[in-house]
Amino acid sequence: MSVSTAQPSAMSSTSSTRWIQLVLGVIAMMSISSPQYVWTLFTKSFQDNLGGATLADIQWTFSILIILQTWLSPIQGYLVDKFGPRLLIAVGCLMSGAGWITSAYATSLMNLYFTYGLLCGVGTGIVYIGIIGLMVRWFPDRRGFATGMVAAGYGFGAILTTFPISSMMATAGYQHTLVVFGIILGIVGAAAALAMRMPQATDKLPRVAVMSSAKDVMPIDMLKTRVFWLMFFMMTMMSTGGLMIISQFASFSRDFGVTKVLVFGLAALPLALTIDRITNGLTRPFFGWVSDRIGRENTMAIAFLMEACAVTAMVLMRDNTLLFVLLSGVVFFGWGEIFSLFPSTLTDTFGTKFATTNYGFLYMAQGIGSVLGAPVAALLYAKTGSWLPVFAIIIGLDALTGILALVALKPLRKSYMAK
């Protein structure tokens, strides 16, 4: 009798614990989102303070941040797997906060690159990879939803800080703002991290809900499989296409005449960017939740092909500003879910023991997309004088990735796990 009553109690305790871990993960993700998403607020101040620096010189700081955040992810994931999430994620949050604090006192471009670029880039990378790796372990039955929630936290976090940061800059200056928010965000993130932990053998977790492997595959063995490289190729295509739109959104909106029109009494471009940020966050837990029920590849096909259709419609309807704004939200709703679908699919395929390190290798695809997206789009526009070839590539990448999810990834992954 005592055994039968203890089991539900253990399950209930584990259930509450893992939801607490999810909330902590969202908080930590929100604490590290501002270095990327509010960077644009500081560029003019940095340029004015560093006499002689051009905007292009200043913007290298952002490139360094993104490159270090993504290209070092396998090493960052390995460290989290080796030393545990609590210490490493706390260190990452503190590094990100320290990057803001020290950048306030930067007196040269190299100082700025080392503080804002390096410290924030490495710090945010550790936190992002570490929390994704933690969630796929705690939620074997809801991997898509859980990774989508924390990824959404990263996207939504800056919404809470943008206006306060902008207001403080206007009254107290950018240096005071960087120091104050660097301290606040670093402490909040580290405090959340110190309450995190890996699931233990005593935690009674639910069974996996979708096609999943019971075998844990080491990174070196994963890199030898066709399944991984197909996923890497697919994520690279989606990242590149999405970042082509993100990086050039204001430019092609201006050329389409969108910036000259009001929608519901609001300027069309800021309204579109606000809607896009919201849908880009909401799509991550939504499609993650869908994939937990109908399968990863089926959801990929729906989301990626939907984005291809939305981009096509947005271009065709570019003369109608209202439709252009609304369809841009649909476009981002079809893109942001890559940050929930790919990590959950990877863990389903290669197991949980090395999940953080394994996703670190896959997350490098986002780094390739960040390097290719903006320059390729700008080069095509410069060569052709039109944005239409850029959109043709984006639509092609979306459609190809959606088709590959069904005709290539699904059977290949099924065959791999059967072996």
C-alpha positions as CSV (number, residue, x, y, z in Angstrom):
1,M,0.0,0.0,0.0
2,S,2.8,2.3,0.8
3,V,4.5,1.7,-2.6
4,S,1.4,2.6,-4.5
5,T,0.9,5.9,-2.7
6,A,4.5,6.9,-3.0
7,Q,4.6,6.6,-6.8
8,P,2.0,9.3,-7.5
9,S,3.7,11.6,-4.9
10,A,7.1,11.2,-6.7
11,M,5.5,11.9,-10.0
12,S,3.7,15.0,-8.7
13,S,6.9,16.3,-7.1
14,T,8.9,15.8,-10.4
15,S,6.1,17.5,-12.4
16,S,6.2,20.6,-10.2
17,T,10.0,20.6,-10.2
18,R,10.4,20.5,-14.0
19,W,7.9,23.4,-14.5
20,I,9.8,25.4,-12.0
21,Q,12.9,24.6,-14.0
22,L,11.1,25.9,-17.1
23,V,10.2,29.2,-15.5
24,L,13.8,29.6,-14.3
25,G,15.0,28.9,-17.8
26,V,12.7,31.5,-19.3
27,I,13.9,34.1,-16.7
28,A,17.5,33.4,-17.5
29,M,16.9,33.6,-21.2
30,M,15.1,36.9,-20.8
31,S,18.0,38.3,-18.8
32,I,20.5,37.7,-21.7
33,S,18.4,38.9,-24.7
34,S,19.0,42.6,-24.4
35,P,22.7,42.6,-25.6
36,Q,21.4,41.4,-29.0
37,Y,18.0,43.0,-29.3
38,V,18.6,46.5,-27.9
39,W,22.1,46.9,-29.4
40,T,20.8,49.4,-31.9
41,L,19.9,51.8,-29.1
42,F,23.6,52.2,-28.1
43,T,25.3,52.4,-31.5
44,K,25.1,56.2,-31.9
45,S,26.3,56.8,-28.3
46,F,29.3,54.5,-28.7
47,Q,30.2,56.2,-32.0
48,D,30.0,59.6,-30.4
49,N,32.1,58.6,-27.4
50,L,34.8,56.8,-29.5
51,G,36.0,59.7,-31.5
52,G,36.7,58.9,-35.1
53,A,34.9,55.5,-35.1
54,T,32.6,55.0,-38.1
55,L,29.3,53.2,-37.8
56,A,30.8,50.2,-39.6
57,D,33.5,50.0,-37.0
58,I,31.0,50.1,-34.2
59,Q,28.8,47.4,-35.9
60,W,31.7,44.9,-35.8
61,T,30.9,44.7,-32.1
62,F,27.5,43.1,-32.9
63,S,29.1,40.8,-35.5
64,I,31.6,39.6,-32.9
65,L,28.8,39.0,-30.4
66,I,26.7,36.9,-32.8
67,I,29.8,34.9,-34.1
68,L,31.0,34.1,-30.6
69,Q,27.5,33.2,-29.5
70,T,27.0,30.7,-32.3
71,W,30.4,29.4,-33.4
72,L,31.6,28.6,-29.9
73,S,28.4,26.8,-29.0
74,P,30.0,23.2,-29.2
75,I,32.6,24.2,-26.7
76,Q,30.1,26.0,-24.5
77,G,27.8,23.0,-24.7
78,Y,30.6,20.6,-23.7
79,L,31.4,22.7,-20.7
80,V,27.8,22.7,-19.6
81,D,27.6,18.9,-20.0
82,K,30.8,18.5,-18.1
83,F,30.3,20.9,-15.2
84,G,26.5,21.1,-15.0
85,P,24.1,23.9,-15.9
86,R,24.0,25.6,-12.5
87,L,27.5,26.9,-12.5
88,L,28.0,27.5,-16.2
89,I,24.7,29.3,-16.8
90,A,25.3,31.5,-13.8
91,V,28.7,32.4,-15.1
92,G,27.3,33.1,-18.5
93,C,24.7,35.5,-17.1
94,L,27.3,37.3,-15.1
95,M,29.6,37.5,-18.1
96,S,26.8,39.0,-20.2
97,G,26.0,41.6,-17.5
98,A,29.8,42.3,-17.1
99,G,30.0,42.9,-20.8
100,W,27.5,45.8,-20.5
101,I,29.1,47.2,-17.3
102,T,32.6,47.3,-18.7
103,S,31.5,48.5,-22.2
104,A,30.3,51.7,-20.4
105,Y,33.9,52.6,-19.8
106,A,35.3,51.6,-23.2
107,T,37.7,54.2,-24.6
108,S,38.6,52.5,-27.8
109,L,37.2,50.1,-30.4
110,M,39.2,47.2,-29.1
111,N,37.8,47.9,-25.6
112,L,34.3,47.8,-27.0
113,Y,35.0,44.6,-29.0
114,F,36.4,42.9,-25.9
115,T,33.7,44.0,-23.5
116,Y,30.4,44.2,-25.4
117,G,31.4,41.8,-28.2
118,L,33.4,39.1,-26.5
119,L,32.0,39.0,-22.9
120,C,28.4,39.3,-24.0
121,G,28.9,36.9,-27.0
122,V,30.5,34.1,-24.9
123,G,28.1,34.7,-22.0
124,T,24.9,34.6,-23.9
125,G,26.1,31.6,-25.9
126,I,26.7,29.6,-22.7
127,V,23.3,30.5,-21.3
128,Y,21.4,29.8,-24.5
129,I,22.9,26.4,-25.2
130,G,22.9,25.4,-21.6
131,I,19.2,26.1,-21.1
132,I,18.1,24.4,-24.3
133,G,20.1,21.3,-23.2
134,L,18.5,21.4,-19.8
135,M,14.9,21.7,-21.1
136,V,15.2,18.7,-23.6
137,R,16.1,16.6,-20.6
138,W,13.4,17.7,-18.3
139,F,10.6,17.5,-20.9
140,P,11.0,14.3,-22.9
141,D,7.2,14.3,-23.5
142,R,7.1,18.1,-24.4
143,R,10.5,18.8,-25.9
144,G,9.2,21.0,-28.6
145,F,7.0,23.1,-26.3
146,A,9.7,23.5,-23.5
147,T,12.5,24.5,-25.9
148,G,10.0,26.8,-27.6
149,M,9.1,28.5,-24.3
150,V,12.7,29.3,-23.4
151,A,13.6,30.3,-26.9
152,A,10.6,32.6,-26.8
153,G,11.9,34.0,-23.5
154,Y,15.1,35.0,-25.4
155,G,13.0,36.7,-28.0
156,F,10.6,38.4,-25.7
157,G,13.0,39.6,-23.0
158,A,14.0,42.7,-24.8
159,I,10.4,43.8,-25.0
160,L,10.4,44.4,-21.2
161,T,13.7,46.3,-21.3
162,T,13.6,48.4,-24.5
163,F,11.5,51.3,-23.2
164,P,13.1,51.5,-19.8
165,I,16.5,51.5,-21.3
166,S,15.6,54.1,-23.9
167,S,14.0,56.3,-21.1
168,M,17.1,56.0,-18.8
169,M,19.4,56.8,-21.7
170,A,17.5,60.0,-22.3
171,T,17.7,61.2,-18.7
172,A,21.0,59.6,-17.3
173,G,23.1,58.8,-20.4
174,Y,24.1,55.6,-22.0
175,Q,27.0,54.8,-19.6
176,H,24.8,54.9,-16.5
177,T,22.2,52.9,-18.3
178,L,24.7,50.1,-19.3
179,V,26.0,49.9,-15.7
180,V,22.5,49.8,-14.0
181,F,21.0,47.3,-16.4
182,G,24.2,45.2,-16.6
183,I,24.0,44.7,-12.9
184,I,20.3,44.0,-12.8
185,L,20.2,41.6,-15.7
186,G,23.4,39.8,-14.6
187,I,22.1,39.3,-11.0
188,V,18.6,38.2,-12.1
189,G,20.0,35.7,-14.6
190,A,22.6,34.3,-12.2
191,A,20.0,33.9,-9.4
192,A,17.7,31.9,-11.7
193,A,20.6,29.8,-12.8
194,L,21.7,28.9,-9.2
195,A,18.3,27.3,-8.7
196,M,18.6,25.0,-11.8
197,R,19.6,21.4,-11.8
198,M,19.8,18.4,-14.1
199,P,17.1,15.7,-13.7
200,Q,18.3,12.8,-11.5
201,A,17.6,9.1,-11.7
202,T,15.1,9.5,-8.9
203,D,13.0,12.0,-11.0
204,K,10.1,10.1,-12.6
205,L,9.8,11.8,-16.0
206,P,7.1,11.0,-18.5
207,R,7.8,8.9,-21.6
208,V,8.8,10.5,-24.9
209,A,5.7,11.4,-26.9
210,V,7.1,11.2,-30.4
211,M,9.6,9.0,-32.4
212,S,12.7,9.0,-30.3
213,S,15.9,7.0,-29.7
214,A,16.8,5.4,-26.4
215,K,20.5,5.5,-27.3
216,D,22.8,8.4,-26.4
217,V,25.1,9.2,-29.2
218,M,28.4,11.0,-28.6
219,P,29.1,14.2,-30.6
220,I,31.9,12.6,-32.6
221,D,29.7,9.7,-33.7
222,M,26.8,12.1,-34.4
223,L,29.0,14.1,-36.8
224,K,29.5,10.9,-38.8
225,T,25.8,10.5,-39.6
226,R,23.9,11.7,-42.6
227,V,20.9,12.6,-40.4
228,F,22.8,15.3,-38.6
229,W,24.2,16.9,-41.7
230,L,20.8,16.9,-43.3
231,M,19.4,18.7,-40.3
232,F,22.4,21.1,-40.3
233,F,21.8,21.8,-44.0
234,M,18.1,22.4,-43.4
235,M,18.7,24.7,-40.4
236,T,21.3,26.7,-42.3
237,M,18.9,27.3,-45.2
238,M,16.1,28.4,-42.8
239,S,18.5,30.6,-40.8
240,T,19.9,32.2,-44.0
241,G,16.5,33.0,-45.5
242,G,15.1,34.3,-42.3
243,L,18.0,36.6,-41.6
244,M,17.9,37.9,-45.1
245,I,14.4,39.3,-44.2
246,I,15.4,40.4,-40.7
247,S,18.5,42.2,-41.7
248,Q,17.0,44.0,-44.7
249,F,13.4,44.5,-43.5
250,A,13.6,48.3,-43.1
251,S,15.5,48.7,-46.4
252,F,13.0,46.8,-48.6
253,S,10.0,48.3,-46.7
254,R,11.4,51.7,-47.5
255,D,11.8,50.8,-51.2
256,F,8.2,49.4,-51.3
257,G,6.9,52.7,-49.9
258,V,5.7,51.2,-46.6
259,T,7.5,53.7,-44.4
260,K,5.4,56.6,-45.8
261,V,2.1,55.1,-44.8
262,L,0.1,55.0,-41.5
263,V,-1.8,51.8,-40.5
264,F,-4.4,52.3,-37.8
265,G,-2.9,55.7,-37.1
266,L,0.6,54.2,-36.5
267,A,3.7,54.3,-38.6
268,A,3.7,51.1,-40.7
269,L,7.3,50.1,-40.2
270,P,7.5,50.2,-36.4
271,L,4.1,48.5,-36.3
272,A,5.3,45.7,-38.5
273,L,8.5,45.3,-36.5
274,T,6.5,45.1,-33.3
275,I,4.1,42.5,-34.7
276,D,7.0,40.5,-36.1
277,R,8.8,40.4,-32.8
278,I,5.6,39.1,-31.1
279,T,4.9,36.4,-33.7
280,N,8.5,35.4,-33.8
281,G,8.3,34.7,-30.1
282,L,4.9,33.1,-30.1
283,T,5.7,30.6,-32.9
284,R,8.4,28.9,-30.9
285,P,6.2,27.3,-28.1
286,F,3.2,27.0,-30.5
287,F,4.9,24.9,-33.2
288,G,6.9,23.1,-30.5
289,W,3.6,22.1,-28.9
290,V,2.2,21.0,-32.3
291,S,5.3,18.9,-33.0
292,D,4.9,17.1,-29.7
293,R,1.6,15.9,-31.0
294,I,1.9,15.3,-34.8
295,G,5.7,14.7,-35.1
296,R,8.7,17.0,-35.8
297,E,9.0,16.6,-39.6
298,N,5.3,17.0,-40.2
299,T,5.4,20.3,-38.2
300,M,8.5,21.4,-40.1
301,A,6.7,20.9,-43.4
302,I,3.7,22.9,-42.3
303,A,5.6,25.8,-40.8
304,F,8.3,26.1,-43.5
305,L,5.9,25.8,-46.5
306,M,3.6,28.3,-44.7
307,E,6.5,30.8,-44.5
308,A,7.2,30.3,-48.2
309,C,3.5,31.1,-49.0
310,A,3.5,34.1,-46.6
311,V,6.7,35.6,-48.2
312,T,5.2,35.1,-51.7
313,A,1.9,36.8,-50.6
314,M,3.8,39.6,-48.8
315,V,5.8,40.4,-52.0
316,L,2.7,40.2,-54.3
317,M,0.7,42.4,-51.9
318,R,3.5,44.9,-51.2
319,D,1.3,47.8,-52.6
320,N,-1.2,47.2,-49.9
321,T,0.4,48.4,-46.7
322,L,-2.0,46.9,-44.3
323,L,-1.7,43.4,-45.9
324,F,2.1,43.8,-46.1
325,V,2.3,44.5,-42.3
326,L,0.0,41.6,-41.4
327,L,1.7,39.2,-43.7
328,S,5.1,40.1,-42.3
329,G,3.8,38.8,-39.0
330,V,2.9,35.5,-40.7
331,V,6.3,35.3,-42.2
332,F,8.0,35.6,-38.8
333,F,5.5,33.1,-37.4
334,G,6.7,30.6,-39.9
335,W,10.4,31.2,-39.2
336,G,11.1,31.5,-35.4
337,E,10.0,27.9,-34.7
338,I,13.4,26.6,-36.0
339,F,14.7,27.3,-32.5
340,S,12.2,24.8,-31.0
341,L,11.9,22.2,-33.7
342,F,15.5,21.6,-34.5
343,P,16.9,21.1,-30.9
344,S,14.0,18.8,-30.0
345,T,14.4,16.8,-33.2
346,L,18.1,16.5,-32.6
347,T,17.6,15.2,-29.0
348,D,14.9,12.8,-30.2
349,T,17.4,11.4,-32.6
350,F,20.7,11.3,-30.6
351,G,19.6,11.1,-27.0
352,T,19.9,13.3,-23.9
353,K,23.2,12.5,-22.4
354,F,25.2,14.7,-24.8
355,A,22.2,16.9,-25.8
356,T,23.8,20.2,-25.0
357,T,27.1,19.6,-26.8
358,N,25.2,18.0,-29.7
359,Y,23.0,21.0,-30.1
360,G,26.0,23.2,-29.9
361,F,27.2,21.7,-33.2
362,L,23.8,22.1,-34.8
363,Y,23.4,25.7,-33.5
364,M,26.4,26.7,-35.6
365,A,24.0,26.6,-38.6
366,Q,22.5,29.8,-37.1
367,G,26.0,31.3,-37.2
368,I,26.4,30.5,-40.9
369,G,23.0,32.1,-41.5
370,S,24.0,35.2,-39.7
371,V,27.2,35.5,-41.8
372,L,25.4,34.8,-45.1
373,G,22.0,36.4,-44.7
374,A,22.6,40.1,-44.6
375,P,25.7,40.3,-47.0
376,V,24.1,38.0,-49.7
377,A,20.8,39.9,-49.6
378,A,22.7,43.2,-49.9
379,L,24.9,42.0,-52.7
380,L,22.0,40.7,-54.7
381,Y,20.2,43.9,-54.4
382,A,23.3,45.9,-55.4
383,K,23.8,43.7,-58.4
384,T,20.2,43.6,-59.7
385,G,18.7,46.8,-58.3
386,S,15.7,44.8,-57.1
387,W,14.6,43.0,-54.0
388,L,12.7,40.4,-56.0
389,P,15.7,38.0,-56.6
390,V,16.3,38.1,-52.8
391,F,12.8,37.1,-52.1
392,A,12.9,34.4,-54.8
393,I,15.9,32.8,-52.9
394,I,14.1,33.1,-49.6
395,I,11.0,31.4,-51.0
396,G,13.1,28.7,-52.6
397,L,15.0,28.0,-49.4
398,D,11.7,27.8,-47.3
399,A,10.0,25.5,-49.8
400,L,13.0,23.2,-50.2
401,T,13.5,22.9,-46.5
402,G,9.8,22.1,-46.0
403,I,9.8,19.4,-48.7
404,L,13.1,17.9,-47.4
405,A,11.5,17.5,-43.9
406,L,9.0,15.0,-45.3
407,V,10.8,13.3,-48.2
408,A,14.3,13.1,-46.8
409,L,14.6,13.8,-43.0
410,K,11.6,11.8,-41.9
411,P,12.5,8.5,-43.7
412,L,16.2,8.9,-43.0
413,R,15.7,9.6,-39.3
414,K,13.3,6.6,-39.0
415,S,15.8,4.3,-40.7
416,Y,18.7,5.6,-38.5
417,M,16.8,5.0,-35.3
418,A,15.6,1.6,-36.4
419,K,19.3,0.5,-36.6
